[in-house]
Amino acid sequence: MSVQKEHHVVVNYGDPAVTNGISVFDPEFDSHFAYEGDDLGVHYTPEATTFRLWAPTASEAKVLLYPDWTSTFAEEMQMKRDQEGTWTFRLEGDYKGIGYTYKVKIGEQWNEAVDPYAKAVGVNGDRGAIVDLAETTPDYWTDDKPSLESPVDAVIYELHLRDLSIHPSSGVSHPGKFIGLAEEGTKGPKNIPTGLDHIRSLGVTHVQLLPMFDYSTESVDESKLDIPQYNWGYDPKNYNVPEGSYSTDPYEPTVRIKELKQMIQTLHDQDLRVIMDVVYNHVYDWYLVNFNKLVPGYYFRYKEDGSLSNGSFCGNEFASERKMARKFIVDSVLHWVKEYHIDGFRFDLMGLMDVETLNEIRRRLDEVDPSILMIGEGWNMDTVLPEEKRACQINAAQMPRIGHFNDGLRDAVKGSIFIYPDKGFISGASGFEQDVRMGVAGGIEYDSKLRQFAIEPVQNVNYVECHDNHTMWDKLVLSTEEATDEARRSMHRLGSAIVLTSQGIPFIHAGQEFMRTKNGEENSYKSPDEINWLDWERCAAHIGDVKYMQRLIQLRKEHPAFRLRTSAQIKKHLFFEEAPACCVAYTLRDHAGDDASKHLYVLYHAKAGDTTLKLPALGTWSVLFGEEQVEELQADQIKASGIGMIILEVQS
């Protein structure tokens, strides 16, 4: 059976007789053919290698063996049909290092594809590789990782691997590589620490890495690494394999695996956990991807007219609600945890995935390690998936212990990301105070007026910039033409301060600590290194701002009042105080979260001039943070000056 889809592509769905007349689009397909075993893919021993492929619509299936990566000739091995639409083959002998693909007959057409469950690949991921994963383990490899009592104790630092070290002043000897992030003792301009040492000095707890699974050759060609190439990597190709361009040798399948493990172990040794940015909502090319070659039509969502649902704006959506699609996602996540010791996952366009799949991932991760983080973009996207099934903010109540990025706080702080000239709270616009308070309260239903999507603060990720859209500095440049750079610097510091002192999980973008700029580029996913790199010259010039970020992070760590575990604790201890326009003030009272300070008073002051505010009569107030902005402090009032954050305390 062949059907013509959009773009004049003819898709061959195979002979219905193979599946007893049950179409891949029939809801009954899963009940007849879903496979629940844990042995899909390749399993190697020196004595034999076994293969199991799920391809229920195929009438024949073969394993193709390639002796080397340049070979165009393959030895074809006939597979045997097995249970629930799977095919198996046992290859006697030691075939370590051999390349392989699958070949399936769909109708009268033969399709060759890489194993979706491949754990190793050759250059550009065009063939799987038979490897002994035990040999990819570093000399020192331990399950030990930095402690984390609660997700709200995390401070996440989002980073693109290449950005960190590709600048000529990074001091890193393997720029743009996994092992480049593992280098210690690197120095930059004015002898500042760079790379890993810089990240460690900030005090963050987690490094979140933009996609580091194997992504499309059209994005970065691993055979042409002698020329500059750049991409964020949101173009999935082989989900269970590291990206080869970040390794020192993309041709040798085990090198990328070893070097990624080495990097992760080094980060753990430096008291840093690792979050992996994963893209299970779409694939790079739905027609050419391995899933669609092996089981055409099954893995994607379609509209009533037969066209592909495209809430991702990438041409397709992965049908996570289908049993074998869900199984693949869950199996993939568990592979990264068990084989690579990954500590958390950030789900790209999580709102395109279904609630049941996200909860199943959470359940399975809890069996391994409940401290593994799950956060994602809970945007409510335009998709054929029913709204009540979408893993988006409006359904957060159905997904306990899964965090959503708080775009409400982001836009309140710096202005709409879509309307470039729009100001936000930090840039002097009034009317955003209530939205800032919602973020301060961790996105929970604090009262009838202050409520967002979160049931508990662990479901709320506060941020003001990330890899997407303008950096906060560039947004301020666009929206405050009348301001000086010094004024913008104060605004920028206040934006970061709000994130680090609000309830929930704080998230900062690499370079935010030194006013990162992309020269006004709003979408730098394939821009040159000169736009995307971490500019260590700029870091050296803004060392005072780096120290400010260090102090903010240390403040959060020292004061559990900013890291309350539950919505009940927030409602009990957090009180919003009287404040004029362009100011937000609140207290954290009665040793909130067992804080050593009896009471804390926090003021976000987004006005260039002076403001006098009444202080609650809770004791004798003293300055804890922001002393340079305190003009006068009396028993019942404070006079604040300039844009920034002030924190007062009443000690026990």
Salt bridges, closest charged atoms under 4 A:
ASP39 OD2 - ARG52 NE 2.90
GLU60 OE2 - LYS105 NZ 3.96
GLU76 OE1 - LYS62 NZ 3.09
GLU76 OE2 - LYS103 NZ 3.21
ASP82 OD2 - ARG52 NH1 2.98
GLU92 OE2 - ARG90 NE 2.61
ASP126 OD1 - LYS237 NZ 2.68
GLU135 OE2 - LYS96 NZ 2.86
ASP143 OD1 - HIS341 NE2 2.99
GLU149 OE1 - ARG565 NH2 3.47
ASP153 OD1 - ARG563 NH1 2.66
ASP153 OD1 - ARG565 NH1 2.72
GLU158 OE2 - HIS467 ND1 2.59
ASP163 OD1 - HIS160 ND1 3.60
ASP163 OD2 - ARG516 NH2 2.96
GLU183 OE2 - HIS174 ND1 3.34
ASP214 OD1 - ARG256 NH1 3.60
ASP221 OD2 - LYS224 NZ 3.97
GLU222 OE1 - ARG256 NH2 2.89
ASP277 OD1 - ARG346 NH1 2.96
GLU317 OE1 - ARG301 NH1 2.87
GLU321 OE1 - ARG301 NH2 2.83
ASP331 OD2 - LYS327 NZ 3.11
GLU339 OE2 - LYS261 NZ 2.53
ASP343 OD1 - LYS145 NZ 2.78
ASP343 OD2 - HIS268 NE2 2.65
ASP348 OD1 - ARG346 NH1 3.22
ASP354 OD2 - ARG326 NH2 2.70
GLU356 OE2 - ARG326 NH1 3.24
GLU360 OE2 - ARG363 NH2 2.75
ASP366 OD1 - ARG362 NH2 2.98
ASP366 OD2 - ARG401 NH1 2.65
GLU367 OE2 - ARG363 NH1 2.90
GLU367 OE1 - ARG364 NE 3.52
ASP369 OD2 - LYS145 NZ 3.45
GLU377 OE2 - ARG346 NH2 3.19
ASP411 OD1 - ARG410 NE 2.85
GLU445 OE2 - ARG451 NH1 3.67
GLU465 OE1 - HIS492 NE2 4.00
GLU465 OE2 - HIS509 ND1 2.60
ASP468 OD2 - HIS467 NE2 3.41
GLU482 OE2 - LYS423 NZ 3.75
ASP485 OD1 - ARG488 NH1 2.78
GLU486 OE2 - ARG489 NH1 2.67
GLU513 OE2 - HIS198 NE2 2.63
ASP529 OD1 - ARG162 NE 2.75
ASP535 OD1 - HIS167 NE2 3.22
ASP545 OD1 - ARG489 NE 2.92
ASP545 OD1 - ARG493 NE 2.80
ASP545 OD2 - HIS542 ND1 2.80
GLU577 OE2 - ARG589 NH2 2.80
ASP595 OD1 - HIS559 ND1 2.92
ASP610 OD2 - LYS639 NZ 3.92
GLU627 OE1 - ARG551 NH2 3.36
